[in-house]
């Protein structure tokens, strides 16, 4: 097994510690030692080779209480893999594959940094799960508050394309997809959905045809979106010059999300709304709306003889109109 691991090309043999090789050389040097059975092998290992505090590898072998059996053993291998994430992933995968193929032994390949490598190995699947869940939740919430199913779908679509665009541009800016950049993406979900949601709601609640709605929505939200995006990028830009890797990655991720979200909110979504022309949900007749009719003649208006279909449903409104009529009569 150790030879297979050394043959992968990831191990620096000159810096590895293998007590079994040292013990074999020890037995070879002292050819008069008679080691012909397992118990003699263990007795010589414990009583002679590992005896003494000068040998640091004495902690690499664990015996039972009677020193008749080796319960566990440790071999220290020094890797010479590169510092990139891909190199570390290849190292972990190759060593674990060799360990799993061993029969009769429970072999574990361990390093404290393997926890980070394990997270990087599942980062693709985790990113899809988190972004997909976030987009689905955003769409559900948008359906509850935006009176248009298609506008809610457009919010979901623009948020999805914003995430994909950010992930695609990250590699050109020297940002890898790891747990830190994924954290930045999750934090920036609010930025990605904020602009498009406001534009969609302003469009669907405006009056007029599609062009009038777009004009009114952009007149009300165009400048605030520009101001909000610019102020956020300006505030976060100072972190781009910090020496820490995590700070730089999160700052770059926020800048990319703001730029893509602003572009979708100011250009992509208005064009889609103008082309598709979605309508709001049909809510039926509004019981609060009333139609007020009155006779052209001042003296001919009589609340008592008015048609019930043209009367006022609210007592306060009747009182206000009757007072205005009395004043006109005087």
C-alpha positions in Angstrom: 0.0 0.0 0.0 2.8 2.5 0.9 4.6 1.6 -2.3 1.4 2.3 -4.3 1.0 5.7 -2.6 4.6 6.6 -3.3 4.1 5.6 -6.9 1.4 8.2 -7.4 3.9 11.0 -7.7 2.3 13.0 -4.9 4.7 11.9 -2.1 8.1 13.3 -1.4 10.0 10.2 -0.3 12.9 12.0 1.3 10.6 13.7 3.8 8.3 10.7 4.7 8.5 8.7 7.9 8.0 5.0 7.6 8.8 3.0 10.8 8.4 -0.3 9.0 11.2 0.5 6.5 13.4 1.7 9.4 12.7 -1.5 11.4 13.5 -3.7 8.4 16.8 -2.0 7.9 17.4 -2.4 11.7 16.8 -6.1 11.4 19.0 -6.4 8.4 21.9 -4.6 10.1 21.7 -7.0 13.0 21.6 -10.3 11.1 22.2 -12.3 14.3 18.7 -11.4 15.5 16.3 -14.3 15.2 12.9 -13.0 14.1 11.0 -16.0 12.7 7.4 -15.6 14.0 5.0 -12.7 14.6 5.5 -12.6 18.3 9.3 -12.4 18.0 8.7 -9.6 15.5 6.6 -7.7 18.0 8.9 -8.4 20.9 11.9 -7.1 19.0 10.0 -4.0 17.8 8.8 -3.1 21.3 11.7 -4.2 23.4 14.6 -3.1 21.2 13.8 -0.9 18.2 11.2 1.4 19.8 12.7 1.3 23.3 14.2 4.6 24.4 13.0 8.2 24.2 15.4 9.1 21.5 13.2 7.5 18.8 10.3 9.9 17.8 8.6 7.1 15.8 7.7 5.2 19.0 4.3 7.0 18.9 3.6 5.5 15.4 2.8 2.0 16.7 0.1 1.1 19.3 0.2 -2.2 21.0 -2.4 -4.0 23.2 -1.9 -4.2 26.9 0.1 -7.5 26.7 2.3 -6.3 23.8 1.2 -9.4 21.8 -0.6 -7.6 19.0 -0.2 -4.4 17.0 -3.6 -2.5 17.2 -2.8 0.5 15.0 0.0 1.9 13.1 0.8 5.3 11.6 2.8 6.2 8.5 3.7 9.9 7.9 3.8 10.8 4.2 4.9 14.2 3.0 3.2 15.4 -0.1 4.8 17.3 -2.9 1.6 18.3 -4.7 1.1 21.9 -5.9 -0.6 24.5 -3.9 -3.7 24.8 -6.1 -7.0 23.4 -5.2 -7.0 20.9 -8.1 -3.7 19.4 -7.0 -4.9 18.9 -3.5 -8.1 17.3 -4.7 -6.1 14.9 -6.9 -3.9 14.0 -4.0 -6.8 13.2 -1.6 -8.7 11.2 -4.3 -5.7 9.1 -5.3 -4.6 8.3 -1.7 -8.1 7.5 -0.6 -8.7 5.2 -3.6 -5.5 3.2 -2.7 -6.7 3.0 0.9 -10.1 1.7 0.0 -8.6 -1.0 -2.2 -6.8 -2.6 0.7 -8.4 -5.7 2.2 -7.9 -6.8 5.8 -6.9 -3.4 7.1 -8.9 -0.3 8.0 -6.8 2.4 6.4 -7.6 6.1 6.9 -5.8 8.9 5.1 -5.9 12.0 7.2 -4.7 15.5 7.3 -6.3 18.5 9.1 -6.5 20.4 5.7 -8.4 17.6 4.1 -11.6 19.1 5.6 -11.2 22.1 3.4 -10.3 19.9 0.4 -13.5 17.8 1.0 -15.6 21.0 0.9 -13.9 22.1 -2.3 -14.7 18.7 -3.8 -18.4 19.1 -3.3 -18.5 22.8 -4.0 -20.1 22.3 -7.5 -23.0 20.3 -6.2 -23.4 22.5 -3.2 -23.5 25.7 -5.3 -26.2 24.2 -7.5 -28.3 23.2 -4.5 -28.0 26.5 -2.7 -28.5 28.7 -5.7 -31.4 26.6 -6.9 -33.1 26.6 -3.5 -32.6 30.4 -3.2 -34.1 31.0 -6.6 -37.1 28.8 -5.9 -37.7 30.5 -2.5 -37.4 33.9 -4.2 -39.9 32.9 -6.9 -42.4 31.7 -4.2 -42.1 35.0 -2.3 -42.4 37.0 -5.5 -45.7 35.2 -6.4 -47.1 36.2 -3.1 -46.3 39.9 -3.5 -46.2 40.6 -7.2 -49.7 40.4 -8.8 -48.3 38.7 -12.0 -47.1 35.1 -12.3 -45.0 35.9 -15.3 -43.3 38.8 -13.6 -42.5 36.5 -10.7 -41.0 34.0 -13.2 -38.9 36.9 -14.7 -37.5 37.7 -11.3 -36.5 34.1 -10.9 -35.0 34.0 -14.4 -33.0 37.2 -13.9 -31.7 36.1 -10.6 -30.6 32.7 -12.1 -28.8 34.4 -15.0 -27.2 36.9 -12.6 -25.7 34.0 -10.6 -24.5 32.2 -13.6 -23.0 35.4 -15.0 -21.1 36.1 -11.8 -19.8 32.6 -11.6 -18.6 32.8 -15.2 -16.8 36.1 -14.8 -15.2 35.1 -11.4 -12.6 32.9 -13.2 -11.5 35.8 -15.3 -11.0 38.0 -12.2 -8.9 35.3 -10.4 -11.6 34.2 -8.1 -12.1 30.4 -7.7 -15.4 28.8 -6.8 -14.7 27.7 -3.2 -16.5 28.0 0.1 -15.5 31.7 0.5 -16.8 32.8 -2.9 -19.9 30.7 -2.4 -20.5 32.5 0.9 -20.2 35.8 -1.0 -22.8 34.6 -3.5 -25.3 33.6 -0.9 -24.8 36.9 0.9 -25.4 38.8 -2.3 -28.7 37.0 -3.2 -30.5 40.0 -1.7 -28.7 42.4 -4.0 -29.5 40.2 -7.0 -33.2 40.0 -6.3 -33.7 43.6 -5.0 -33.5 45.5 -8.2 -35.5 43.2 -10.4 -38.3 42.8 -7.9 -38.8 46.5 -7.5 -38.9 47.0 -11.3 -41.3 44.2 -11.8 -43.7 45.4 -9.1 -43.5 49.0 -10.3 -44.3 47.9 -13.8 -47.2 45.6 -13.0 -48.9 48.1 -10.7 -48.6 51.1 -13.1 -51.4 52.2 -15.3 -51.5 52.5 -19.1 -50.1 50.3 -21.8 -46.8 48.5 -21.7 -44.7 51.4 -22.8 -46.3 53.7 -20.3 -45.7 51.2 -17.5 -42.0 50.8 -18.4 -41.6 54.6 -18.6 -43.2 55.1 -15.2 -41.3 52.2 -13.6 -38.0 53.4 -14.9 -38.7 57.0 -14.0 -39.4 56.0 -10.5 -36.6 53.4 -10.0 -33.9 54.0 -12.6 -32.0 56.7 -10.6 -32.4 54.9 -7.2 -31.0 51.7 -8.7 -28.0 53.5 -10.2 -27.4 55.4 -6.9 -27.8 52.3 -4.8 -25.5 50.2 -7.0 -22.9 52.9 -7.3 -22.8 53.6 -3.5 -22.5 49.9 -2.7 -19.6 49.3 -5.2 -17.9 52.5 -4.0 -18.2 51.4 -0.3 -16.9 47.9 -1.0 -14.1 48.9 -3.4 -11.8 49.7 -0.5 -11.7 46.0 0.4 -10.3 45.1 -3.0 -6.9 46.5 -1.8 -6.8 44.4 1.4 -4.2 41.7 1.6 -6.5 38.9 2.9 -7.7 36.3 0.4 -11.2 36.0 1.9 -11.8 39.7 2.1 -10.8 40.2 -1.5 -12.9 37.3 -2.8 -16.0 38.5 -1.0 -15.5 42.1 -2.2 -15.0 40.9 -5.8 -18.1 38.8 -5.6 -20.2 41.6 -4.2 -19.0 44.0 -7.0 -19.8 41.4 -9.7 -23.3 40.7 -8.2 -24.1 44.4 -8.0 -23.0 45.1 -11.6 -24.9 42.1 -13.0 -28.0 42.8 -10.9 -28.0 46.5 -11.9 -27.6 45.5 -15.6 -30.5 43.1 -15.4 -32.7 45.6 -13.5 -32.0 48.5 -15.8 -31.8 46.9 -19.2 -32.6 43.2 -19.4 -35.8 43.1 -17.4 -37.4 46.2 -18.9 -36.7 44.9 -22.4 -38.4 41.5 -21.5 -41.3 43.3 -20.0 -41.7 45.5 -23.0 -41.6 42.5 -25.4 -43.7 40.1 -23.4 -46.2 42.6 -21.9 -47.3 40.5 -18.8 -50.6 41.4 -17.1 -51.5 41.4 -13.5 -53.7 38.8 -11.9 -57.5 39.3 -12.5 -59.0 40.4 -9.2 -62.6 40.9 -10.3 -64.6 44.0 -9.5 -63.5 46.2 -6.7 -66.3 46.7 -4.2 -64.7 49.9 -2.9 -65.0 51.6 -6.3 -68.2 53.7 -6.7 -69.6 55.8 -9.5 -71.0 59.2 -8.5 -73.6 60.7 -10.7 -75.5 63.9 -10.3 -78.0 66.0 -12.2 -76.6 68.9 -14.3 -79.2 71.1 -12.6 -78.2 72.2 -9.1 -81.8 72.2 -7.9 -82.6 68.8 -9.5 -80.2 66.7 -7.4 -82.2 64.7 -4.9 -80.5 62.0 -2.8 -83.8 60.5 -1.8 -84.9 59.8 -5.4 -81.5 58.9 -6.9 -81.1 55.6 -8.6 -79.6 53.0 -6.1 -77.1 51.9 -8.6 -75.7 55.4 -8.8 -75.8 56.1 -5.1 -72.9 56.3 -2.7 -72.1 53.3 -0.6 -70.2 55.1 2.1 -72.1 57.2 4.7 -69.3 59.7 5.1 -69.2 60.3 1.3 -73.0 60.9 1.2 -72.7 63.4 4.0 -69.8 65.2 2.3 -71.6 65.4 -1.1 -74.9 66.5 0.5 -73.2 69.3 2.3 -71.6 70.5 -0.9 -74.9 70.4 -2.6 -76.6 72.4 0.2 -73.9 75.0 -0.1 -74.4 75.3 -3.8 -78.1 75.8 -3.3 -77.6 78.6 -0.9 
